[in-house]
Amino acid sequence: MAIRLGDTAPDFTADTTEGPISFHQWKGDSWAVLFSHPKDFTPVCTTELGYTATLAEEFARRNVKVIGLSCDSVDDHVAWSQDIEDTQGIRPNFPMIGDADRTVADLYDMIHPNASDTMTVRSVFVIGPDNAVKLTITYPASTGRNFDEVLRVIDSLQLTATKKVATPVNWQQGDDVIIVPALSNEEAAELFPDGWDEQKPYLRVVAQP
Ligand code: BEZ
């Protein structure tokens, strides 16, 4: 069964490169990014894992814990980490789940048999402090992800979780935002006393609160 937005992220226990974890306990009330890569010792994955490691401060600033997964052993993850350091200049600084028996991959529907019977696709789950799934992304093995985009979406998710706004196309942190349609003009006037640019009654643009 696919995991949908708003679902509670399934809990699990697993071995990782940083020891055994119980997922919900490990995550606590932080945000989390749980992502899968197809296979250790493969080229695109090597670049993805290295780049994600360079973003550690960005994730920490947003109170996000990162955890990786593939259907390889923890021993393979550890051996591969040296290759990642050799080629990308940094080794993974987040736990990587060894899921050789596919328990977690199956739980999160990360194996898409019409793509591959054995390897996980490139899944990303962003999970909120309430353990609800806020975002899912799926890329094929041949296409590396843009982890700057993952950060951008987290900025939007964190903003829109607490303010009555939505973020427009290609929005970046600090750009103008849109007042949610559910808010009446009277309610909006209280929240945005400096006003907004009403381009259509349903398109009210305001400075990022
Ligand atoms: C890669 O990471 O380059 C890759 C992994 C599995 C299949 C194809 C490519």
Boltz pocket constraint, residues with backbone or C-beta under 6 A from the ligand:
constraints:
  - pocket:
      binder: B
      contacts: [[A, 38], [A, 39], [A, 42], [A, 43], [A, 44], [A, 45], [A, 46], [A, 119], [A, 141], [A, 142]]
      max_distance: 6.0
